[in-house]
Amino acid sequence: MPDVRPKTEASLRVLIVDQNVMRASILEEGLREAGYHNVTVLREMHNLMRRIVDIDPDVIVIDLENPNRDVLEQMFQVSRVVRRPIAMFVDRSDTDMIVAAVDAGVGSYVVDGLKKERVKAVLDMAISRFHAFNKLREELDSARQALDERKIVERAKGILMKQRGMSEEAAYALLRKAAMNENRRISEVAQSVVTASSLFK
Amino acid sequence: MSDVTTVVGFIPLMDCAPLAVAVEKGFAAGEGLDLRLVRETSWANIRDRVVVGHFDAAHMLGPMAIASTLGIGHLKVPMAAPLSLGLGGNAITVSLRVWDLMMAEGAALSAGPRALGEALRKVVRARERANKPPFTFAMVYPFSAHNYELRYWLAASGIDPDRDVRLVVIPPPLLVDAMREGQIDGFCVGEPWNSVAVSVGVGCIALPTTAIWKQSPEKVLGCRLEWTQRYPDRVQALVRSLYKAALWCEQPENHSELARLLAEPRFVGAPAEILLRGLSNRLCLQRGEEVERLDGFYLPASHAATFPWVSHALWFYSQMVRWGQVAFDPEHVAQVRATYRPDLYRLALDKTTNVPSADTKLDELFDGVRFDSDDLPGYLAALPSCS
């Protein structure tokens, strides 16, 4: 489990991703003024995935006007290892409407410019929302895995029943016994049965 | 109706043309619509702002609307696509270095997807034998026609898009620089970015994606389902004005004016003469070469280009399943079908035009595999399987 205790401004590792020098320095300055000293700016998009792993930031800050948002999204989809909370900042006149984005849990955390007094709140919220969402996703993943495992056990039982003329209970007992003998999960044994049977087809 | 403003987001690409024209040439006003366009910088922003209601509708990647309805990769918010924003308009561009290697393996400009795929496969295999890192190809978003077209062509050519090459996302305006700096070896994107790469001499257009799939689907007008239910009149007015704007966009006598309009920084912000290439179906494939006529490269209106075929939505879904973005689920099929809305299209246009009476059609891509949207598992089984 990641450490979810709120860190202080001084210890929080913040990564700014922006190729635009001007925009990146405005973000950096704003964060430093708000007391964040552990700030890294990445202006190179090359090898971004590797760099995120190396820097291991607690939160990534990106300007909403930066088209590289799509690059980050895809990376997070591809790899859990680089997935990090994102805080987004924007200087727009329609920011009042953007508050709705936060409420809707869109995953973007936006504030009216980089007002010093709001930076901490936004970064903290980005991180806590991220962990809450991640927890949900993990629960969903494990629920899905449990369902997949049940399905594979059902299929293995079916194969045994058909090929060895067993009852359902006997098929299940056989799978369980094999799993205990080999010190494996029952779903793993079931998977081998299904694989083996497909080879004999 | 015009006392309320309808806000529509768009990404600076050639195929935002009907939206720009609907406002600038008065088609929206003619339908009593006060249409305000907002230029956006990333697809994720487009999606988020439609989801939370900043935008009433948007110039949206077809697969993005479907992913949102199904809740893949993000929040589950049902979308409705009452209109398609044209067909085609994309191409696959490779760096000059890769093109030289492909030519050494027998590739030639306009040789078609089979021959070019064969040449690329040989280059990829030679690299593998030499223990060189795989090529990096870019596309613009995981849920996009660009991603699926590129993957389709690679896989049909015997190149596994997940193992034999590296696929990354890079936003359209940054692609040409990334290619110039050698970060990427090829990309699949909409115009004008292929033509920009050619004109500055960093890339060569290997394939318009219409060579992979003639009259292939692209973007849609994407709205929250709930918005379409709340404002049926505005949906109809929007569909009618974009339909008329799309007809205007396709007229050859309007192409120069349209190119100049889109060239403005508030729309696409690329040179008018470059935009004109895609708009007029005359691409220059490599710097210094003659311009080629590619009929049907970009169709804003004709061939029912604005009709939201349900079979197009189902093809996108089939590719999401094929590439592991989502596991096939029969329950998804109904939700995917319900995302593209030919019924809303007909409601807006039936009296004035020839609207297709079917919601689906059979399609066939360049490799001859037929797509029957009623049999997704059968279709997926017929495609070459990769890792």
Boltz contact constraints between the chains, C-beta under 6 A:
constraints:
  - contact:
      token1: [A, 46]
      token2: [B, 183]
      max_distance: 6.0
  - contact:
      token1: [A, 65]
      token2: [B, 41]
      max_distance: 6.0
  - contact:
      token1: [A, 67]
      token2: [B, 41]
      max_distance: 6.0
  - contact:
      token1: [A, 67]
      token2: [B, 42]
      max_distance: 6.0
  - contact:
      token1: [A, 67]
      token2: [B, 171]
      max_distance: 6.0
  - contact:
      token1: [A, 69]
      token2: [B, 42]
      max_distance: 6.0
  - contact:
      token1: [A, 69]
      token2: [B, 44]
      max_distance: 6.0
  - contact:
      token1: [A, 70]
      token2: [B, 42]
      max_distance: 6.0
  - contact:
      token1: [A, 70]
      token2: [B, 43]
      max_distance: 6.0
  - contact:
      token1: [A, 70]
      token2: [B, 44]
      max_distance: 6.0
  - contact:
      token1: [A, 70]
      token2: [B, 141]
      max_distance: 6.0
  - contact:
      token1: [A, 70]
      token2: [B, 169]
      max_distance: 6.0
  - contact:
      token1: [A, 70]
      token2: [B, 171]
      max_distance: 6.0
  - contact:
      token1: [A, 71]
      token2: [B, 169]
      max_distance: 6.0
  - contact:
      token1: [A, 73]
      token2: [B, 44]
      max_distance: 6.0
  - contact:
      token1: [A, 74]
      token2: [B, 142]
      max_distance: 6.0
  - contact:
      token1: [A, 74]
      token2: [B, 169]
      max_distance: 6.0
  - contact:
      token1: [A, 77]
      token2: [B, 73]
      max_distance: 6.0
  - contact:
      token1: [A, 97]
      token2: [B, 54]
      max_distance: 6.0
  - contact:
      token1: [A, 100]
      token2: [B, 52]
      max_distance: 6.0
  - contact:
      token1: [A, 101]
      token2: [B, 52]
      max_distance: 6.0
  - contact:
      token1: [A, 104]
      token2: [B, 52]
      max_distance: 6.0
  - contact:
      token1: [A, 106]
      token2: [B, 48]
      max_distance: 6.0
  - contact:
      token1: [A, 106]
      token2: [B, 52]
      max_distance: 6.0
  - contact:
      token1: [A, 108]
      token2: [B, 48]
      max_distance: 6.0
